[in-house]
Amino acid sequence: MEFLPRADLLERNGYFGRFCRKWQENRYHPSFSTFRPDEMIVDDDGKSLVVDQEECDRLNAKMEEEYLAMLDQAFPDHILPSRMIERKITAEEESKDEKIAALSRGLFDIMNQLNWTQILLISLHPLSPFLEIGQDYEPFKQARLTLESQGMPHDFKGGIILERAEVVTYLPMLLIGVFVQAVPLAFAPSKDQGIFGAFSDCGMIHTFFSGLIEQRSFEGAATSADLIPEPV
């Protein structure tokens, strides 16, 4: 499901943005120039007159018809945020979404089972885009078998996939978050293992990597766009 705000739409298509501004400035858009009963208007001949309800309806319908015709001519594939319509998902998109969901479930399962030392080892690994901690580790095996059974090309041998750029970007935040959360735990009355024992109960690590996995899964997924904006 994808909801595109108006600002993003105008930014994505400068021509469409200029078109909208042009007609809005000229008071051509129906929502900006709707006629009302007993309103003094100037007709096409330059004459001032007061219109009744019937004339208002006629003028408004005519204006909306002209506006939509001009919009279709200027931007045939326009997308507006004013209305949502349903778009059917193709079989290919649905299949890809299912495969990515299966991979995500495997990764989340991994994150729930790893301890802090394994996770830090993964995050600190400087040489490879991904790190193996055991091809026979059951969650890895299940995720790999799921991908292979669905015919999805992959290089998933085990470990958490981390691009080098992501390690550089996220590692400082991760370490800061870990120490902010783990240091108080280390000195809590219920903790007798010290700072390293506190790491094992530190949810910040799991939260961090879970969020990273979720973000990457979303970015890699085919956008379903069940609902896309469309003009009224």
N, C-alpha and C positions, 0 to 999 in steps of 0.2 A: 504494500500500500504506500503510495507516494503522494504527499501533499506539497505542492510547490507554492510558496508564498509569492505575492505579487512582485516584491523586490527582486527575487531571484529570476522570475520570468522576464522582467524588463532588462535585467543585467545580461541574461543569456541571449537575448535577441534585441540588439539595439534598434534595428529597423522597426520591430513591432513596438518598442517603447516610443520611438519618435512618432509612429502612427497614432498611438493612443494619445500622446500629448497634443498632437496637432488637432485632432478632432475634439478633444476635451477643451482646449483653449478656444476653439471656434464654437463651443457650446453645441456641438453636433451630437454628442453622445446622449441618448435618451435620458439617462439618469441625471444628467446635468441640465437638461433643457426641457423637462416635461412641462407641457402646458397645463394650466389649472383654470377652472371656471372663474369667470368674472375678472380675468387677468387682462390687462391692456397689453396687446402685442402689436407688432408691425408686420404686415403681410408682405408677400413678395413684391408687391407694387409700391411698397413704402407707405401704405396707409395704416393709420392706427385704428384698432378696433378692439372691442371686448367680445370674447368668445364664450359660448355656453358649453355645457357638458358634452353635448353631442359633437360640437366642433372640436373640443379638446381631444376627445377620443379619436376622431378622424386624423387630426394633426399628429397626435402622438403615435398612432399606428403607422402613418406615413413616414414619420421621422425614424422610427425603429426599423422599418423595412429598408429605408435608404441606408441607414447606418450598417445594418447587417450585410447588405449587398456590397457596400464599399469595403467592409472588413474582409469579406470572403475574397474579393478581388485583389486586395492589397496583401493579404496574408492568408492563403487558403488553408494552411495547416496550423492555424492559431490555437493557442492554449491559454485560457483565461482561468483565474482562480475563483470565479464567481459561482461555479457549479461543478459538481462531481458526477461523472458518469462511469459506468462499469466497463472495463476492458477485459476480455477473456485472456487468460494466460495460455500460452502455447505449451504443447507437450514437452518441447525442448526446454523451455524455461522451468517448468515444473520438475522435470527430471534433474536439471542442474541444481535447483533449490534443494531437492531431497538429498542429493549427494553431499552438498555443502553442509546440510543439517546433520547428516550422519558423521561427517568429519568433526563438526563442532561438538557433537555429543561425546565423541571419543576424547577430544582434547579436554573438555570440561571434566570428564571422568578422571583423566590423568591428573589434572590440577587438584582434584579432591583427594588423591591418594599420595601424591609426592610430599616429602617433608621439606623443611626449609633449606637443608643443605643441597638437596638435588635441584631445587628451584634456583637457588643462588648460583650453583654451578652452571646451570643452563643460561642464566642471564649474563654471567660474566664471560662466557665462552667467546673469544675474540676472533676466531679463525674461520668459522663456518656459518653459512646462512641458517643451518639447523644443526642440532646436536643430538647424537644418539646416546641414549642411556640404556639401550637393550632392545634388540629387535624382537625378542621373545617376551618382553613385558606385555602382559595380557591386554591392557587397553590399547597399546600400539597394535598388537596383533589383530584385535577385533576391528579397529579402524581401518587397517590396511586391507583386511579381507573384505570389509564392506565396500571399500572403494574398488577393489579388483573385481568383485562380483558384479558391480554395476558398470564395469568397463570404463571407469574414469581414470585417465592418465594421471600419474602422481609420482612423486619422489619421496614418499612418506615411509622412511625406514625406521622412524622412531625419534622421539624427542620433540621439543617445542620449536616450532618454526619461528625464528627471529632474524629479520634482516639486520645487516650491520648498522644501517642508519637508524633502525629502531632501537638497537642496543645503546647507541650513542645518545639518542634523544631521550629515551625513557629511563635508562639506568640511574642517572642522578636523582630523578624524582622517586624512583623505587627505593633507593638506599635511604634517602631522607625520610620517606614515609615509614620504612621499616624501623629506623632508629627512633623516630618520634613515637611510634606505637610500642616498640619492644622495650625501650628503656624503662618506662613506668612499670611495665609488667615484671621486669627483672627484680624490682625492689618491692613488689607487692607482697603482703604477708603470706599469701597462699603460694608464692613461688619460692622454692628453695633450690632451683637449678641454676640460678644466676641468669646472666644476660643471654646465654646461648639456649638455655631451656625456654626462655621467654619467646625466642624466635619460633619455636614449634607451635606456639599458640597464637602467633601473630597473623591475623587475618588479612593484614595489609598486602602481603605478598600474593596470597591467593586472589584477593580482590583486584590487584593490579594486573596480574596475568589473565584473569578471567575477562577483565574489561578489554585488554589488548586482543585476546582471541576473538571476543565478540565483535570488536570493531573490524578486525581483518576479515572475519567471516562475512560481515555485512558488506564491506567494500568489494569483496570478491564475488558476491552473489549476483545473479541476474535480478534486476529490479522487477518485481512482480507487477507493480503499478496496477493493483486491482482497481483503484480509483484514480482517475486523472482529471485535472481541472478542464472545464469546458464552459463556454459562455452560456448565459441564460438565453 
